[in-house]
Structures are given as structure tokens and as C-alpha cells.
Amino acid sequence: MAKDELLNNDEMMEEVDVYTLVDEEGNEGEFQIIGEYEMNGVVYYALIPMAEESDEYVILKIGTDEDGEECLVSVDDDDEFEKIAEIFDDMLFDEVDYD
């Protein structure tokens, strides 16, 4: 296979948006958004870490930091988290129809 053919195959691969997030301890991690949902005027994102292969995902929502700047924050309220986690589980994992 010629080098030009390899480049063409690479160009055909789907591009993935990777986001670098910094946790509360200053650790950086790269994540890919796999789902987005708005509930009660709040936008939530389901993200998977790029560094490891896992069935688990992280849920963050758009909030503000201490300077009033928009950023992604964790969902601290248990009831709110359970509701949005159930929605993402349905969206991401119940799409397969075996009939």
C-alpha cells in the first residue's frame, strides 16, 4: 500500500473533539463528549476519559466559577445527578434494538 493511500485512509477517519479538563486538585485529563442534554435550563455533558478504556462516564454541567466565568462543574446534588444519569444511561446504552 502506498503512503498516499494511508494518508487518504487517515483523512477518512472520524475526527474526535478532545477536551482537556482540570480537576479540583489541578490534575489534567483529556475527555471526549459522548452526550449532551438540557434539563430545566441547565446543559449537562456525559464525557469519557481518553486515557483509559472504560464503560463509565463522567457527568458535568455548565456552571460558573468564582470569577463568574462559564465552566464545567460537577453535579453535587444527589437527586439531580440520579435524574440526569438515568437520562444519559437511556440515551447512550438503550439505543440497541435486538428485535
C-alpha positions in Angstrom: 0.0 0.0 0.0 1.4 3.4 -1.0 2.0 6.1 1.6 -0.6 8.4 -0.2 -3.2 5.7 0.3 -2.5 5.6 4.0 -2.9 9.3 4.3 -6.2 9.1 2.5 -7.5 6.4 4.8 -6.5 8.6 7.8 -8.3 11.5 6.4 -11.5 9.4 6.2 -11.4 8.6 9.9 -13.9 10.5 12.0 -12.4 13.4 13.9 -12.9 13.3 17.7 -13.1 16.5 19.7 -10.9 16.1 22.8 -11.3 18.5 25.8 -8.6 19.0 28.5 -10.2 19.3 31.9 -8.5 20.3 35.2 -9.9 18.7 38.4 -10.0 20.4 41.8 -6.5 19.1 42.6 -5.0 20.6 39.4 -4.7 17.3 37.5 -5.3 17.5 33.8 -7.2 14.8 31.8 -8.4 14.5 28.3 -12.1 13.7 27.7 -14.5 13.2 24.8 -18.1 14.4 25.0 -20.4 11.4 24.2 -23.7 13.0 25.1 -25.4 16.4 25.8 -28.8 17.0 27.4 -30.6 20.1 28.7 -32.9 19.8 31.7 -34.6 22.7 33.5 -32.4 25.2 31.6 -29.2 23.5 32.6 -26.9 21.9 30.0 -25.3 18.6 31.0 -22.5 16.6 29.3 -21.5 13.0 29.5 -17.8 12.6 29.0 -15.4 9.6 28.7 -11.7 9.7 29.6 -9.4 9.3 26.6 -6.6 7.8 28.6 -8.4 4.6 29.6 -11.0 2.3 28.1 -14.0 2.2 30.4 -17.7 1.7 30.4 -18.0 4.5 32.9 -18.5 8.1 32.1 -18.4 11.5 33.9 -21.3 13.8 34.1 -20.6 17.6 34.3 -22.9 20.6 33.8 -22.3 24.2 32.7 -21.9 26.4 35.8 -19.8 29.4 36.8 -16.5 29.7 38.6 -15.7 32.2 41.4 -15.0 34.9 38.7 -18.4 34.4 37.2 -16.9 32.7 34.1 -18.8 29.8 32.5 -17.1 26.4 33.1 -18.0 22.7 33.6 -18.7 21.7 37.2 -19.7 18.5 38.9 -23.3 17.7 39.8 -23.3 17.7 43.6 -27.0 17.3 44.3 -27.7 13.5 44.5 -31.3 13.8 43.2 -30.2 16.0 40.3 -27.4 13.5 39.5 -29.6 10.5 39.6 -32.1 12.1 37.2 -29.5 13.1 34.6 -27.6 9.8 35.0 -30.8 7.9 34.2 -31.4 10.0 31.1 -27.8 9.6 29.9 -28.0 5.8 30.5 -31.2 5.6 28.4 -29.7 7.8 25.7 -26.3 6.1 25.5 -27.0 2.4 26.3 -30.6 1.6 25.5 -30.4 2.5 21.8 -29.7 -1.0 20.7 -32.8 -2.8 19.4 -32.3 -6.6 19.4 -35.6 -7.5 17.6 
